[in-house]
């Protein structure tokens, strides 16, 4: 009996093994489909979080300006997103990520304008019939990158708050979204960019392999955009605030700072928390894929949290202990943002204790830069340039100090050099400094030309009378708020225009 049953059992095992292999073959495309779909879903969710940061910027800026300029600041934020979407669709994304074409090179991309190659990545009938729906991440990646572009553009809004002409701001949005920012993206994040850590070339077999531009270094490490996003937006903000000049009444005749108090610390605080929340799409989402990358994403989230906390606490310490000021909400909010900006480049490359140190240093850099700009009579109502430009520089450079071998390997699959605190030879630090200098020079040069031209044409700044009256009434059809039905407080647009006409425009 045993001799009869044994072959029968063996045959059944063989049959089951064949069925399992056949099942694996049938499931393999669907498993690949699931992995691709999860990657796309991850990227879309990250894009939504980054775009939600626009709400944070809007609330932060509204809370930090005076009530008479509420509609103006909100309108600029909405226009950023709308113009940014159209420009990014038309040519911005192509300049940034248009690769492998006759018009693309190490400086600028030059393919796929107006998404004209989108049909090439659409599901075909054969894939549909086999149950595999060609899950190409192109559109999700476009969404993610557009949200980043909108973030870079809106940084300037706070720097020119309460005195910039709306048409000048429209010109700026076109230039930064369509030219300045996408070129920086191409340098640092594309496969062809001259600074890129992702630069690749084809070998003799037609396979992609790393193409190292700089000897003994990875290329510029800027995982989520301390340089690409925040230095670009912050550099433009610095030049804009410098060229447009301070708000009337911001400095007295002796150069002393006069308080122009924002309308709502509550809105500013809520906006900052929304920005912090959105940063969890900004940094962890920059893994770009879900499958096999959750370790890196989760470390990014932890590092983001610790750096933000370090920046906020350091700023509070300096303001209250070192300078003996009463505890105030505004410095800690900007210090928190300074910590977030500082860790954005190295969130995947440093250890948590390194992130805390980077955030603390970022808070100190923000506070020092803010004080220095005021000494120079540069009025930045939101402290956009101290937070984004100067802390962005620090974020880029900090990678060359704190990047560890294990983290660089986990993120980039190679580690020709690491931070000098972990045995690096300084090659990576040198590339980080070069990247920061190049981005700063590029952004500030183009911004200087643009804002100086707008100023020379007389379309950069509103008149003194319009500024003192408030841009909502003088430029945007009336005040944003009403006050308990008291008509005397609810100044109408018509009355404002009449009042302006009775005064000489200076």
Secondary structure in CASP SS format (residue, H / E / C, confidence):
PFRMAT SS
TARGET T0000
AUTHOR 0000-0000-0000
METHOD secondary structure of the structure
MODEL  1
X C 1.00
X H 1.00
X H 1.00
X H 1.00
X H 1.00
X H 1.00
X H 1.00
X H 1.00
X H 1.00
X H 1.00
X H 1.00
X H 1.00
X H 1.00
X H 1.00
X H 1.00
X H 1.00
X H 1.00
X H 1.00
X H 1.00
X H 1.00
X H 1.00
X H 1.00
X H 1.00
X H 1.00
X H 1.00
X H 1.00
X H 1.00
X H 1.00
X H 1.00
X H 1.00
X H 1.00
X H 1.00
X H 1.00
X H 1.00
X H 1.00
X H 1.00
X H 1.00
X H 1.00
X H 1.00
X H 1.00
X H 1.00
X H 1.00
X H 1.00
X H 1.00
X H 1.00
X H 1.00
X H 1.00
X H 1.00
X H 1.00
X H 1.00
X H 1.00
X H 1.00
X H 1.00
X H 1.00
X H 1.00
X H 1.00
X H 1.00
X H 1.00
X H 1.00
X H 1.00
X H 1.00
X H 1.00
X H 1.00
X H 1.00
X C 1.00
X C 1.00
X H 1.00
X H 1.00
X H 1.00
X H 1.00
X H 1.00
X H 1.00
X H 1.00
X H 1.00
X H 1.00
X H 1.00
X H 1.00
X H 1.00
X H 1.00
X H 1.00
X H 1.00
X H 1.00
X H 1.00
X H 1.00
X H 1.00
X H 1.00
X H 1.00
X H 1.00
X H 1.00
X H 1.00
X H 1.00
X H 1.00
X H 1.00
X H 1.00
X H 1.00
X H 1.00
X H 1.00
X C 1.00
X C 1.00
X C 1.00
X C 1.00
X C 1.00
X C 1.00
X C 1.00
X C 1.00
X C 1.00
X C 1.00
X C 1.00
X C 1.00
X C 1.00
X C 1.00
X C 1.00
X H 1.00
X H 1.00
X H 1.00
X C 1.00
X C 1.00
X H 1.00
X H 1.00
X H 1.00
X H 1.00
X C 1.00
X C 1.00
X C 1.00
X H 1.00
X H 1.00
X H 1.00
X H 1.00
X H 1.00
X C 1.00
X C 1.00
X C 1.00
X C 1.00
X C 1.00
X C 1.00
X C 1.00
X C 1.00
X H 1.00
X H 1.00
X H 1.00
X H 1.00
X H 1.00
X H 1.00
X H 1.00
X H 1.00
X H 1.00
X H 1.00
X H 1.00
X H 1.00
X H 1.00
X H 1.00
X H 1.00
X H 1.00
X H 1.00
X H 1.00
X H 1.00
X H 1.00
X H 1.00
X H 1.00
X C 1.00
X C 1.00
X C 1.00
X C 1.00
X E 1.00
X C 1.00
X H 1.00
X H 1.00
X H 1.00
X H 1.00
X H 1.00
X H 1.00
X H 1.00
X H 1.00
X H 1.00
X H 1.00
X H 1.00
X H 1.00
X H 1.00
X H 1.00
X H 1.00
X H 1.00
X H 1.00
X H 1.00
X H 1.00
X H 1.00
X H 1.00
X H 1.00
X H 1.00
X H 1.00
X C 1.00
X C 1.00
X C 1.00
X C 1.00
X C 1.00
X C 1.00
X E 1.00
X C 1.00
X C 1.00
X C 1.00
X E 1.00
X E 1.00
X E 1.00
X C 1.00
X C 1.00
X C 1.00
X C 1.00
X C 1.00
X E 1.00
X E 1.00
X E 1.00
X C 1.00
X C 1.00
X C 1.00
X C 1.00
X C 1.00
X C 1.00
X C 1.00
X C 1.00
X C 1.00
X E 1.00
X C 1.00
X C 1.00
X C 1.00
X C 1.00
X C 1.00
X H 1.00
X H 1.00
X H 1.00
X H 1.00
X H 1.00
X H 1.00
X H 1.00
X H 1.00
X H 1.00
X H 1.00
X H 1.00
X H 1.00
X H 1.00
X H 1.00
X H 1.00
X H 1.00
X H 1.00
X H 1.00
X H 1.00
X C 1.00
X C 1.00
X C 1.00
X C 1.00
X C 1.00
X C 1.00
X E 1.00
X C 1.00
X C 1.00
X C 1.00
X C 1.00
X C 1.00
X E 1.00
X C 1.00
X C 1.00
X C 1.00
X C 1.00
X C 1.00
X C 1.00
X C 1.00
X H 1.00
X H 1.00
X H 1.00
X H 1.00
X H 1.00
X H 1.00
X H 1.00
X H 1.00
X H 1.00
X H 1.00
X H 1.00
X H 1.00
X H 1.00
X H 1.00
X H 1.00
X H 1.00
X H 1.00
X H 1.00
X C 1.00
X H 1.00
X H 1.00
X H 1.00
X H 1.00
X C 1.00
X C 1.00
X C 1.00
X C 1.00
X C 1.00
X C 1.00
X H 1.00
X H 1.00
X H 1.00
X H 1.00
X H 1.00
X H 1.00
X H 1.00
X H 1.00
X H 1.00
X H 1.00
X H 1.00
X H 1.00
X H 1.00
X H 1.00
X H 1.00
X H 1.00
X H 1.00
X H 1.00
X H 1.00
X H 1.00
X H 1.00
X H 1.00
X H 1.00
X H 1.00
X H 1.00
X H 1.00
X H 1.00
X H 1.00
X H 1.00
X C 1.00
X C 1.00
X C 1.00
X C 1.00
X C 1.00
X C 1.00
X H 1.00
X H 1.00
X H 1.00
X H 1.00
X H 1.00
X H 1.00
X H 1.00
X H 1.00
X H 1.00
X H 1.00
X H 1.00
X H 1.00
X H 1.00
X H 1.00
X H 1.00
X C 1.00
X C 1.00
X C 1.00
X C 1.00
X C 1.00
X C 1.00
X C 1.00
X C 1.00
X H 1.00
X H 1.00
X H 1.00
X H 1.00
X H 1.00
X H 1.00
X H 1.00
X H 1.00
X H 1.00
X H 1.00
X H 1.00
X H 1.00
X H 1.00
X H 1.00
X H 1.00
X H 1.00
X H 1.00
X H 1.00
X H 1.00
X H 1.00
X H 1.00
X H 1.00
X H 1.00
X H 1.00
X C 1.00
X C 1.00
X C 1.00
X C 1.00
X C 1.00
X C 1.00
X C 1.00
X C 1.00
X H 1.00
X H 1.00
X H 1.00
X H 1.00
X H 1.00
X H 1.00
X H 1.00
X H 1.00
X H 1.00
X H 1.00
X H 1.00
X H 1.00
X H 1.00
X H 1.00
X H 1.00
X H 1.00
X H 1.00
X H 1.00
X H 1.00
X C 1.00
X C 1.00
X H 1.00
X H 1.00
X H 1.00
X H 1.00
X H 1.00
X H 1.00
X H 1.00
X H 1.00
X C 1.00
X C 1.00
X C 1.00
X C 1.00
X C 1.00
X C 1.00
X C 1.00
X H 1.00
X H 1.00
X H 1.00
X C 1.00
X C 1.00
X C 1.00
X C 1.00
X H 1.00
X H 1.00
X H 1.00
X H 1.00
X H 1.00
X H 1.00
X H 1.00
X H 1.00
X H 1.00
X H 1.00
X H 1.00
X H 1.00
X H 1.00
X H 1.00
X H 1.00
X H 1.00
X H 1.00
X H 1.00
X H 1.00
X H 1.00
X H 1.00
X H 1.00
X H 1.00
X H 1.00
X H 1.00
X H 1.00
X H 1.00
X H 1.00
X H 1.00
X H 1.00
X C 1.00
X C 1.00
X C 1.00
X C 1.00
X E 1.00
X C 1.00
X C 1.00
X H 1.00
X H 1.00
X H 1.00
X H 1.00
X H 1.00
X H 1.00
X C 1.00
X H 1.00
X H 1.00
X H 1.00
X H 1.00
X H 1.00
X C 1.00
X C 1.00
X C 1.00
X C 1.00
X C 1.00
X C 1.00
X C 1.00
X C 1.00
X C 1.00
X C 1.00
X C 1.00
X C 1.00
X C 1.00
X C 1.00
X C 1.00
X C 1.00
X C 1.00
X H 1.00
X H 1.00
X H 1.00
X H 1.00
X H 1.00
X H 1.00
X H 1.00
X H 1.00
X H 1.00
X C 1.00
X C 1.00
X C 1.00
X C 1.00
X C 1.00
END
